[in-house]
Amino acid sequence: SYAQRRLWFLSRLEGPSSAYNAPVVLRLDSMPDPGVLEAAVRDVVGRHEVLRTVYPARDGEPYQRIVDAPEVRFEVERGVPGGEVEARATEYARTAIDVTAELPLRVRLFGVEGGTAVLVLLVHHIATDGWSV
């Protein structure tokens, strides 16, 4: 789309940046089973092409390449002190996503000391908008 082309161009112009990240942060009352959660994320990605699309260029022109068997970046960090989880989630939300080579989605699950958890879904704006989040 025109909006995706504009975001692709801006990401190439500005270089690696988190400016176009749309993080979703969820506080969970307990630590979910990471394997089950990862399977659910993979299922969602498998159903929605926009989440498994990369945007490389050919002769300077971007194009969409839908990945058939995507490797979803799903990470788990356990034993995070409660006083540090917000800073770590914020730091994670600020990592740049290179849409020319990476899926526009990353996920990190923070297991917090005491049994709660924080889930960060990091989606590049090229794959979402304010209404979708």
DSSP file (Angstrom, degrees, kcal/mol; ACC not computed):
  #  RESIDUE AA STRUCTURE BP1 BP2  ACC     N-H-->O    O-->H-N    N-H-->O    O-->H-N    TCO  KAPPA ALPHA  PHI   PSI    X-CA   Y-CA   Z-CA
    1    1 A S     >        0   0    0      0, 0.0     4,-2.4     0, 0.0     5,-0.2   0.000 360.0 360.0 360.0 168.3    0.0    0.0    0.0
    2    2 A Y  H  >  +     0   0    0      1,-0.2     4,-2.3     2,-0.2     5,-0.2   0.915 360.0  51.3 -61.1 -42.9    1.0    3.6   -0.2
    3    3 A A  H  > S+     0   0    0      1,-0.2     4,-2.3     2,-0.2    -1,-0.2   0.905 110.3  48.6 -63.5 -41.4    1.3    3.9    3.6
    4    4 A Q  H  > S+     0   0    0      2,-0.2     4,-2.6     1,-0.2    -1,-0.2   0.902 110.2  51.6 -64.8 -40.7    3.6    0.8    3.7
    5    5 A R  H  X S+     0   0    0     -4,-2.4     4,-2.6     2,-0.2    -2,-0.2   0.910 110.3  49.7 -61.3 -42.1    5.8    2.2    0.8
    6    6 A R  H  X S+     0   0    0     -4,-2.3     4,-2.6     2,-0.2    -2,-0.2   0.922 112.0  47.1 -63.3 -45.0    6.1    5.5    2.8
    7    7 A L  H  X S+     0   0    0     -4,-2.3     4,-2.3     2,-0.2    -2,-0.2   0.889 111.6  51.3 -65.1 -38.7    7.1    3.6    6.0
    8    8 A W  H  X S+     0   0    0     -4,-2.6     4,-1.9     2,-0.2    -2,-0.2   0.945 111.4  47.6 -61.4 -47.7    9.6    1.5    4.0
    9    9 A F  H  X S+     0   0    0     -4,-2.6     4,-2.5     1,-0.2    -2,-0.2   0.921 112.1  49.2 -60.7 -45.6   11.2    4.6    2.5
   10   10 A L  H  X S+     0   0    0     -4,-2.6     4,-2.8     1,-0.2     5,-0.3   0.886 109.0  52.6 -63.5 -38.5   11.4    6.4    5.8
   11   11 A S  H  X S+     0   0    0     -4,-2.3     4,-1.3     1,-0.2    -1,-0.2   0.863 112.2  45.6 -66.6 -33.6   13.0    3.4    7.5
   12   12 A R  H  < S+     0   0    0     -4,-1.9    -2,-0.2     2,-0.2    -1,-0.2   0.886 115.2  47.5 -72.6 -39.3   15.6    3.3    4.7
   13   13 A L  H  < S+     0   0    0     -4,-2.5    -2,-0.2     1,-0.2    -3,-0.2   0.911 120.0  36.1 -67.2 -44.6   16.2    7.0    4.9
   14   14 A E  H  < S-     0   0    0     -4,-2.8    -1,-0.2     1,-0.2    -2,-0.2   0.683 100.6-141.4 -86.6 -19.7   16.5    7.2    8.7
   15   15 A G     <  -     0   0    0     -4,-1.3    -1,-0.2    -5,-0.3    -2,-0.1  -0.309  58.8  -3.8  82.2-174.1   18.3    3.9    9.3
   16   16 A P  S    S+     0   0    0      0, 0.0     2,-0.3     0, 0.0    82,-0.1  -0.261  82.0 148.4 -56.1 127.2   17.6    1.6   12.2
   17   17 A S        -     0   0    0     80,-0.2    80,-0.6    78,-0.1     3,-0.3  -0.990  52.0-143.0-158.7 151.6   15.1    3.2   14.5
   18   18 A S  S >  S+     0   0    0     -2,-0.3     3,-2.0    78,-0.2    77,-0.1   0.293  74.0 108.0 -97.1   7.9   12.3    2.2   16.9
   19   19 A A  T 3  S+     0   0    0      1,-0.3    -1,-0.2    75,-0.1    77,-0.0   0.776  81.4  44.3 -58.6 -27.7   10.2    5.3   15.8
   20   20 A Y  T 3  S+     0   0    0     -3,-0.3   105,-3.5    77,-0.1    -1,-0.3   0.157  85.5 119.2-107.4  19.1    7.8    3.1   13.9
   21   21 A N  E <   -A  124   0A   0     -3,-2.0   103,-0.2   103,-0.2   101,-0.1  -0.608  46.5-161.4 -79.8 143.9    7.4    0.4   16.5
   22   22 A A  E     -A  123   0A   0    101,-3.2   101,-0.9    -2,-0.3     2,-0.1  -0.755  18.2-166.5-123.3  82.1    3.9   -0.2   18.0
   23   23 A P  E     -A  122   0A   0      0, 0.0     2,-0.5     0, 0.0    99,-0.2  -0.434  11.3-160.5 -75.3 143.3    4.5   -2.1   21.2
   24   24 A V  E     -A  121   0A   0     97,-2.6    97,-2.9    -2,-0.1     2,-0.5  -0.992  10.7-167.0-119.0 120.8    1.7   -3.8   23.1
   25   25 A V  E     -A  120   0A   0     -2,-0.5     2,-0.5    95,-0.2    95,-0.2  -0.939   4.4-173.9-115.4 125.0    2.6   -4.5   26.7
   26   26 A L  E     -A  119   0A   0     93,-2.9    93,-2.9    -2,-0.5     2,-0.5  -0.971  15.7-147.7-122.1 127.5    0.4   -6.8   28.8
   27   27 A R  E     -A  118   0A   0     -2,-0.5     2,-0.4    91,-0.2    91,-0.2  -0.816  20.4-159.0 -90.0 129.8    0.8   -7.5   32.5
   28   28 A L  E     -A  117   0A   0     89,-3.3    89,-2.0    -2,-0.5     3,-0.0  -0.884  21.1-138.4-114.4 141.4   -0.2  -11.0   33.4
   29   29 A D  S    S+     0   0    0     -2,-0.4     2,-0.3    87,-0.2    -1,-0.1   0.725  88.9  15.5 -69.8 -21.6   -1.2  -12.3   36.8
   30   30 A S  S    S-     0   0    0     86,-0.1    86,-0.2    87,-0.1    87,-0.2  -0.956  90.3 -91.4-146.8 164.9    0.8  -15.5   36.3
   31   31 A M        -     0   0    0     84,-1.0    80,-0.1    -2,-0.3    85,-0.1  -0.689  44.0-144.5 -80.2 116.2    3.6  -16.9   34.1
   32   32 A P        -     0   0    0      0, 0.0     3,-0.1     0, 0.0    -1,-0.0  -0.303  33.1 -86.3 -74.1 165.7    2.0  -18.7   31.1
   33   33 A D     >  -     0   0    0      1,-0.2     4,-2.4     2,-0.0     3,-0.3  -0.638  38.6-149.0 -69.7 114.1    3.5  -21.8   29.6
   34   34 A P  H  > S+     0   0    0      0, 0.0     4,-2.8     0, 0.0     5,-0.2   0.854  93.5  53.7 -58.5 -36.5    6.0  -20.3   27.1
   35   35 A G  H  > S+     0   0    0      2,-0.2     4,-2.0     1,-0.2     5,-0.1   0.903 110.7  45.4 -65.4 -41.0    5.7  -23.2   24.7
   36   36 A V  H  > S+     0   0    0     -3,-0.3     4,-2.0     2,-0.2    -1,-0.2   0.912 114.5  48.8 -67.7 -42.5    1.9  -22.8   24.5
   37   37 A L  H  X S+     0   0    0     -4,-2.4     4,-2.4     2,-0.2    -2,-0.2   0.914 110.9  50.0 -64.2 -43.0    2.1  -19.0   24.1
   38   38 A E  H  X S+     0   0    0     -4,-2.8     4,-2.7    -5,-0.2    -1,-0.2   0.907 109.3  51.8 -62.5 -40.8    4.7  -19.3   21.4
   39   39 A A  H  X S+     0   0    0     -4,-2.0     4,-2.0     1,-0.2    -1,-0.2   0.893 109.7  50.1 -62.2 -39.1    2.5  -21.8   19.6
   40   40 A A  H  X S+     0   0    0     -4,-2.0     4,-2.2     2,-0.2    -2,-0.2   0.908 110.8  48.8 -65.5 -42.0   -0.4  -19.4   19.8
   41   41 A V  H  X S+     0   0    0     -4,-2.4     4,-2.6     1,-0.2     5,-0.2   0.929 111.0  50.2 -63.3 -44.7    1.7  -16.6   18.4
   42   42 A R  H  X S+     0   0    0     -4,-2.7     4,-2.4     1,-0.2    -1,-0.2   0.877 108.9  52.9 -61.2 -37.3    2.9  -18.8   15.6
   43   43 A D  H  X S+     0   0    0     -4,-2.0     4,-1.3     2,-0.2    -1,-0.2   0.925 110.1  47.1 -63.8 -44.5   -0.7  -19.7   14.8
   44   44 A V  H  X S+     0   0    0     -4,-2.2     4,-1.2     1,-0.2     3,-0.4   0.929 112.9  49.1 -62.6 -45.3   -1.7  -16.0   14.6
   45   45 A V  H  < S+     0   0    0     -4,-2.6     3,-0.4     1,-0.2     6,-0.2   0.893 108.5  54.2 -61.9 -39.7    1.3  -15.2   12.4
   46   46 A G  H  < S+     0   0    0     -4,-2.4    -1,-0.2     1,-0.2    -2,-0.2   0.795 109.9  47.5 -64.2 -28.0    0.4  -18.2   10.1
   47   47 A R  H  < S+     0   0    0     -4,-1.3     2,-0.6    -3,-0.4    -1,-0.2   0.679 107.8  58.3 -86.4 -18.9   -3.1  -16.8    9.7
   48   48 A H    ><  -     0   0    0     -4,-1.2     3,-1.6    -3,-0.4     4,-0.5  -0.903  62.0-164.5-122.6 105.3   -2.2  -13.2    8.9
   49   49 A E  G >  S+     0   0    0     -2,-0.6     3,-1.6     1,-0.3    18,-0.2   0.822  87.4  65.5 -56.2 -35.3    0.1  -12.6    5.9
   50   50 A V  G >  S+     0   0    0      1,-0.3     3,-0.7     2,-0.2    -1,-0.3   0.796  99.7  53.1 -62.0 -26.5    0.9   -9.1    7.0
   51   51 A L  G <  S+     0   0    0     -3,-1.6    -1,-0.3     1,-0.2    54,-0.2   0.574 112.7  43.9 -84.1  -9.5    2.7  -10.5   10.1
   52   52 A R  G <  S+     0   0    0     -3,-1.6    15,-3.5    -4,-0.5     2,-0.4  -0.099  91.6 108.4-124.0  35.3    4.9  -12.8    7.9
   53   53 A T  E <   -D   66   0B   0     -3,-0.7     2,-0.3    13,-0.2    13,-0.2  -0.936  46.1-166.3-114.5 133.9    5.8  -10.3    5.2
   54   54 A V  E     -D   65   0B   0     11,-2.4    11,-2.7    -2,-0.4    46,-0.2  -0.796  14.9-140.7-111.3 161.8    9.2   -8.8    4.7
   55   55 A Y        +     0   0    0     44,-3.8     9,-0.2    -2,-0.3    46,-0.1  -0.610  31.0 163.6-127.6  70.2    9.8   -5.8    2.5
   56   56 A P        -     0   0    0      0, 0.0     7,-2.3     0, 0.0     2,-0.4  -0.144  30.6-121.5 -75.4-179.6   13.1   -6.1    0.5
   57   57 A A  E     -E   62   0C   0      5,-0.2     2,-0.4    43,-0.1    -2,-0.0  -0.938  15.0-163.1-126.8 150.2   14.0   -4.1   -2.5
   58   58 A R  E >  S-E   61   0C   0      3,-2.5     3,-1.7    -2,-0.4     0, 0.0  -0.988  85.3 -11.5-130.3 121.6   14.8   -4.9   -6.1
   59   59 A D  T 3  S-     0   0    0     -2,-0.4    -1,-0.1     1,-0.3     0, 0.0   0.869 131.6 -54.4  54.4  38.8   16.5   -2.1   -8.1
   60   60 A G  T 3  S+     0   0    0      1,-0.2    -1,-0.3     0, 0.0    -3,-0.0   0.466 116.1 113.7  79.5   1.2   15.6    0.3   -5.4
   61   61 A E  E <   -E   58   0C   0     -3,-1.7    -3,-2.5     0, 0.0    -1,-0.2  -0.918  63.2-130.5-109.6 126.7   11.9   -0.5   -5.4
   62   62 A P  E     +E   57   0C   0      0, 0.0     2,-0.3     0, 0.0    -5,-0.2  -0.388  27.8 178.0 -72.3 150.5   10.3   -2.2   -2.4
   63   63 A Y        -     0   0    0     -7,-2.3     2,-0.4    -2,-0.1     0, 0.0  -0.970  30.0-107.7-144.9 161.0    8.2   -5.3   -2.8
   64   64 A Q        -     0   0    0     -2,-0.3     2,-0.5    -9,-0.2    -9,-0.2  -0.759  26.3-171.9 -92.9 132.7    6.4   -7.6   -0.4
   65   65 A R  E     -D   54   0B   0    -11,-2.7   -11,-2.4    -2,-0.4     2,-0.5  -0.955  13.2-150.0-124.2 112.1    7.7  -11.1    0.2
   66   66 A I  E     -D   53   0B   0     -2,-0.5     2,-0.5   -13,-0.2   -13,-0.2  -0.693  15.1-135.8 -83.2 126.5    5.4  -13.4    2.2
   67   67 A V        -     0   0    0    -15,-3.5    -1,-0.0    -2,-0.5    -2,-0.0  -0.718  10.6-160.2 -86.9 122.9    7.4  -15.9    4.2
   68   68 A D  S    S+     0   0    0     -2,-0.5    -1,-0.2     1,-0.3    -2,-0.0   0.909  88.2  23.9 -70.9 -43.1    5.8  -19.4    4.0
   69   69 A A  S    S-     0   0    0    -17,-0.0    -1,-0.3     2,-0.0     2,-0.0  -0.695  88.7-166.0-123.6  77.3    7.5  -20.9    7.1
   70   70 A P        -     0   0    0      0, 0.0     2,-0.9     0, 0.0   -24,-0.1  -0.310  19.8-138.0 -72.0 146.3    8.3  -17.9    9.2
   71   71 A E        -     0   0    0     -2,-0.0     2,-0.3     2,-0.0    32,-0.2  -0.876  24.6-151.2 -98.1  99.9   10.7  -18.0   12.2
   72   72 A V        -     0   0    0     -2,-0.9     2,-1.2     1,-0.1    34,-0.1  -0.564  15.2-125.3 -75.1 131.2    8.9  -15.8   14.7
   73   73 A R  E     +b  106   0A   0     32,-0.7    34,-2.9    -2,-0.3     2,-0.5  -0.670  43.6 165.2 -80.9  99.0   11.3  -14.1   17.1
   74   74 A F  E     -b  107   0A   0     -2,-1.2     2,-0.3    32,-0.2    34,-0.2  -0.974   9.5-179.9-120.9 118.1    9.9  -15.3   20.5
   75   75 A E  E     -b  108   0A   0     32,-2.6    34,-2.8    -2,-0.5     2,-0.4  -0.896  15.0-155.9-123.2 149.3   12.1  -14.8   23.5
   76   76 A V  E     -b  109   0A   0     -2,-0.3     2,-0.5    32,-0.2    34,-0.2  -0.990   5.6-172.8-125.3 131.0   11.7  -15.6   27.2
   77   77 A E  E     -b  110   0A   0     32,-2.9    34,-3.5    -2,-0.4     3,-0.3  -0.981  15.8-164.9-123.0 117.2   13.5  -13.9   30.0
   78   78 A R  E     +     0   0A   0     -2,-0.5    34,-0.1    32,-0.2    35,-0.1  -0.626  58.5  26.5-104.0 159.1   12.9  -15.4   33.5
   79   79 A G  E    S+     0   0A   0     -2,-0.2    33,-0.2     1,-0.2    -1,-0.2   0.794  70.0 169.3  68.4  31.3   13.6  -14.2   37.0
   80   80 A V  E     -b  112   0A   0     31,-2.9    33,-2.6    -3,-0.3    -1,-0.2  -0.632  38.5-117.1 -78.2 125.8   13.3  -10.5   36.2
   81   81 A P    >>  -     0   0    0      0, 0.0     3,-2.2     0, 0.0     4,-1.1  -0.368  21.3-122.7 -60.2 139.6   13.2   -8.4   39.4
   82   82 A G  T 34 S+     0   0    0      1,-0.3     4,-0.5     2,-0.2     3,-0.3   0.816 111.1  56.6 -54.3 -34.1    9.9   -6.6   39.7
   83   83 A G  T 34 S+     0   0    0      1,-0.2    -1,-0.3     2,-0.1     4,-0.2   0.601 111.3  43.4 -74.9 -10.5   11.7   -3.2   39.9
   84   84 A E  T <> S+     0   0    0     -3,-2.2     4,-2.4     2,-0.1     5,-0.2   0.572  87.7  86.3-108.1 -13.2   13.5   -3.8   36.6
   85   85 A V  H  X S+     0   0    0     -4,-1.1     4,-2.6    -3,-0.3     5,-0.2   0.870  87.9  51.9 -64.3 -38.1   10.7   -5.2   34.4
   86   86 A E  H  > S+     0   0    0     -4,-0.5     4,-2.4     1,-0.2    -1,-0.2   0.931 112.1  46.3 -63.8 -43.7    9.4   -1.9   33.2
   87   87 A A  H  > S+     0   0    0     -4,-0.2     4,-2.5     2,-0.2    -2,-0.2   0.900 114.1  48.1 -64.9 -40.4   12.9   -0.7   32.2
   88   88 A R  H  X S+     0   0    0     -4,-2.4     4,-2.4     2,-0.2    -2,-0.2   0.900 112.1  48.7 -68.1 -39.7   13.6   -4.0   30.4
   89   89 A A  H  X S+     0   0    0     -4,-2.6     4,-2.4    -5,-0.2    -2,-0.2   0.906 112.5  49.0 -65.2 -40.5   10.2   -3.9   28.6
   90   90 A T  H  X S+     0   0    0     -4,-2.4     4,-0.9    -5,-0.2    -2,-0.2   0.921 110.8  49.9 -63.9 -44.2   10.9   -0.3   27.5
   91   91 A E  H >< S+     0   0    0     -4,-2.5     3,-0.7     1,-0.2    -2,-0.2   0.915 111.7  48.7 -60.5 -43.0   14.3   -1.2   26.3
   92   92 A Y  H >< S+     0   0    0     -4,-2.4     3,-1.8     1,-0.2    -1,-0.2   0.909 106.6  56.0 -63.2 -41.9   12.9   -4.1   24.3
   93   93 A A  H 3< S+     0   0    0     -4,-2.4    -1,-0.2     1,-0.3    -2,-0.2   0.698 103.0  58.2 -64.2 -18.2   10.2   -1.9   22.8
   94   94 A R  T << S+     0   0    0     -4,-0.9     2,-0.3    -3,-0.7    -1,-0.3   0.336  77.0 114.8 -95.5   6.6   12.9    0.4   21.5
   95   95 A T    <   -     0   0    0     -3,-1.8     2,-0.1   -77,-0.1   -78,-0.1  -0.618  69.8-117.8 -78.8 136.3   14.8   -2.2   19.5
   96   96 A A        -     0   0    0     -2,-0.3     2,-0.5   -80,-0.1   -78,-0.2  -0.414  17.9-147.1 -74.0 146.0   14.7   -1.5   15.8
   97   97 A I        -     0   0    0    -80,-0.6     2,-1.1    -2,-0.1   -80,-0.2  -0.972   6.8-146.1-113.3 122.6   13.0   -3.9   13.3
   98   98 A D    >>  -     0   0    0     -2,-0.5     4,-2.9     1,-0.2     3,-1.8  -0.751  12.8-170.8 -89.2  97.0   14.6   -4.1    9.9
   99   99 A V  T 34 S+     0   0    0     -2,-1.1   -44,-3.8     1,-0.3    -1,-0.2   0.607  78.8  68.4 -69.1 -10.4   11.5   -4.7    7.7
  100  100 A T  T 34 S+     0   0    0    -46,-0.2    -1,-0.3     1,-0.1   -46,-0.1   0.722 123.4   9.7 -76.8 -19.4   13.7   -5.5    4.7
  101  101 A A  T <4 S+     0   0    0     -3,-1.8     2,-0.3   -46,-0.1    -2,-0.2   0.541 120.0  62.8-133.7 -16.0   14.9   -8.7    6.3
  102  102 A E  S  < S-     0   0    0     -4,-2.9   -47,-0.2   -49,-0.1    -1,-0.1  -0.814  82.5-101.1-118.4 154.3   12.8   -9.4    9.4
  103  103 A L        -     0   0    0     -2,-0.3   -51,-0.1   -32,-0.2   -49,-0.1  -0.395  37.3-119.1 -62.2 151.1    9.2  -10.2   10.2
  104  104 A P  S    S+     0   0    0      0, 0.0    20,-2.5     0, 0.0     2,-0.4   0.164  90.3  73.6 -83.0  21.9    7.5   -7.1   11.5
  105  105 A L  E     + C   0 123A   0    -54,-0.2   -32,-0.7    18,-0.2     2,-0.3  -0.999  50.2 171.2-138.7 135.7    6.7   -8.9   14.8
  106  106 A R  E     -bC  73 122A   0     16,-2.2    16,-3.1    -2,-0.4     2,-0.4  -0.968  12.7-159.8-135.2 153.0    8.8   -9.8   17.8
  107  107 A V  E     -bC  74 121A   0    -34,-2.9   -32,-2.6    -2,-0.3     2,-0.4  -0.999   8.7-179.0-136.9 135.4    7.6  -11.2   21.1
  108  108 A R  E     -bC  75 120A   0     12,-2.2    12,-2.9    -2,-0.4     2,-0.6  -0.994  10.8-158.5-134.4 132.2    9.3  -11.3   24.5
  109  109 A L  E     -bC  76 119A   0    -34,-2.8   -32,-2.9    -2,-0.4     2,-0.7  -0.937   7.9-158.1-107.8 120.9    7.9  -12.8   27.7
  110  110 A F  E     -bC  77 118A   0      8,-3.4     8,-2.3    -2,-0.6     2,-0.7  -0.892   5.1-152.4-101.1 115.7    9.3  -11.5   30.9
  111  111 A G  E     - C   0 117A   0    -34,-3.5   -31,-2.9    -2,-0.7     2,-0.3  -0.803  19.4-150.2 -85.7 116.8    8.9  -13.8   33.9
  112  112 A V  E >   -b   80   0A   0      4,-2.2     3,-1.9    -2,-0.7     4,-0.3  -0.672  22.6-100.5 -93.3 140.3    8.9  -11.6   36.9
  113  113 A E  T 3  S+     0   0    0    -33,-2.6     3,-0.3    -2,-0.3   -31,-0.1  -0.317 111.4  42.3 -53.1 135.7   10.1  -12.7   40.3
  114  114 A G  T 3  S-     0   0    0      1,-0.1    -1,-0.3    -3,-0.0     3,-0.1   0.320 128.5 -79.2 101.9  -7.4    7.0  -13.6   42.4
  115  115 A G  S <  S+     0   0    0     -3,-1.9   -84,-1.0     1,-0.3    -2,-0.2   0.363  94.6 113.8 101.5  -6.1    5.2  -15.4   39.6
  116  116 A T        -     0   0    0     -4,-0.3    -4,-2.2    -3,-0.3    -1,-0.3  -0.300  46.3-154.9 -86.9-178.9    3.7  -12.6   37.4
  117  117 A A  E     -AC  28 111A   0    -89,-2.0   -89,-3.3    -6,-0.2     2,-0.4  -0.984  14.2-144.3-152.6 160.4    4.8  -11.9   33.9
  118  118 A V  E     -AC  27 110A   0     -8,-2.3    -8,-3.4    -2,-0.3     2,-0.5  -0.999  15.1-159.2-129.4 128.5    4.9   -9.1   31.3
  119  119 A L  E     -AC  26 109A   0    -93,-2.9   -93,-2.9    -2,-0.4     2,-0.6  -0.931   3.8-165.4-109.7 126.5    4.3   -9.9   27.6
  120  120 A V  E     -AC  25 108A   0    -12,-2.9   -12,-2.2    -2,-0.5     2,-0.7  -0.956   3.9-169.4-115.1 117.9    5.6   -7.4   25.0
  121  121 A L  E     -AC  24 107A   0    -97,-2.9   -97,-2.6    -2,-0.6     2,-0.7  -0.934  10.6-163.3-101.7 114.8    4.3   -7.8   21.4
  122  122 A L  E     +AC  23 106A   0    -16,-3.1   -16,-2.2    -2,-0.7     2,-0.4  -0.889  12.5 176.2-107.1 111.5    6.5   -5.5   19.3
  123  123 A V  E     -AC  22 105A   0   -101,-0.9  -101,-3.2    -2,-0.7   -18,-0.2  -0.948  28.5-126.8-119.2 131.9    4.9   -4.8   15.9
  124  124 A H  E >   -A   21   0A   0    -20,-2.5     3,-2.3    -2,-0.4     4,-0.3  -0.545  24.6-122.1 -73.7 142.7    6.3   -2.5   13.2
  125  125 A H  G >  S+     0   0    0   -105,-3.5     3,-0.8     1,-0.3    -1,-0.1   0.686 107.2  74.9 -61.1 -18.9    3.8    0.1   12.1
  126  126 A I  G 3  S+     0   0    0      1,-0.2    -1,-0.3  -106,-0.2  -122,-0.1   0.739 104.4  38.9 -63.9 -20.9    4.2   -1.2    8.5
  127  127 A A  G <  S+     0   0    0     -3,-2.3     2,-0.3   -23,-0.2    -1,-0.2   0.392 123.4  27.4-109.4   0.6    2.1   -4.2    9.6
  128  128 A T    <   -     0   0    0     -3,-0.8     2,-0.3    -4,-0.3     3,-0.0  -0.933  56.6-153.1-151.5 171.8   -0.4   -2.5   11.9
  129  129 A D     >  -     0   0    0     -2,-0.3     4,-1.4    -3,-0.0     3,-0.5  -0.865  45.3 -87.7-140.5 177.4   -2.3    0.7   12.6
  130  130 A G  T  4 S+     0   0    0     -2,-0.3     3,-0.1     1,-0.2    -1,-0.0   0.835 124.3  52.3 -59.3 -35.1   -3.8    2.3   15.7
  131  131 A W  T  4 S+     0   0    0      1,-0.2    -1,-0.2     2,-0.2    -3,-0.0   0.837 106.0  53.9 -71.5 -32.3   -7.1    0.6   15.3
  132  132 A S  T  4        0   0    0     -3,-0.5    -1,-0.2     1,-0.3    -2,-0.2   0.801 360.0 360.0 -73.5 -28.8   -5.5   -2.9   15.0
  133  133 A V     <        0   0    0     -4,-1.4    -1,-0.3    -3,-0.1    -2,-0.2   0.462 360.0 360.0 -81.4 360.0   -3.6   -2.6   18.2
